[in-house]
Amino acid sequence: MKIYNENTEFTFGKYEGKSLQEVSQIDTSYIDWCLCNLDHFCLEDEVFEHLKNVISAEGITQQTEKWSNYLDEDDDNYRNHDYDRDTFNALTDGQYGDYDDFDGDFDSLMDGMGY
């Protein structure tokens, strides 16, 4: 999914190459259509607040669901991300083998490396 802000350019359709801000001044019904019909199309919160008085009830429902799903996905990605592995890779640059070689015991790894 792509989150559109006022400067995001359309890469599809009849307004390809125009920014969301330009399209909102030309044809707000197109933005509503995008919200209702395109799974990948979602508005940034500030933009949505500015435009919601010209968006249909279905468009508002779709935006709300998409935004909620986006936040849930982002939260899942945060919870499931292995920050120890990232730190290991950043500190060792592959010089000490693989993170899994240390059985996930990050503290002993750090001690062994002198940190």
C-alpha positions, 0 to 999 in steps of 0.5 A: 500500500502507498500512503499519499501525501499532498506531494505524492505524484500519481504513477497511474491513470488519467492524472499520471505525473500530477501531485495529489494536491494538483488532483485535489484541485482539479477532480476530488471525485477521482481521489474518492474513486481511488480510495474506493477502488484501489487497494494500494491507495491510502491518504496520509492522515493530514491530507485525509482530514483536509479532504474528508468533507468531499469524500463519500461515505464509502471512501471514508470507510475504505480510508479508515480500514486501510489506515487501520490495516497499515498501522496493524502491519507496521506494529506487527513488523515492529514487534517481529523485528529482530533488533539484536540481529541487526545490531550484531550485523552492524557491529561485526560486519560479518567478521565474527560469523553468523548471529545464529552461531551464538545461539541468540545469546547476544550478551555473551557475544557482546562480552566476547567482542569487548563491548 
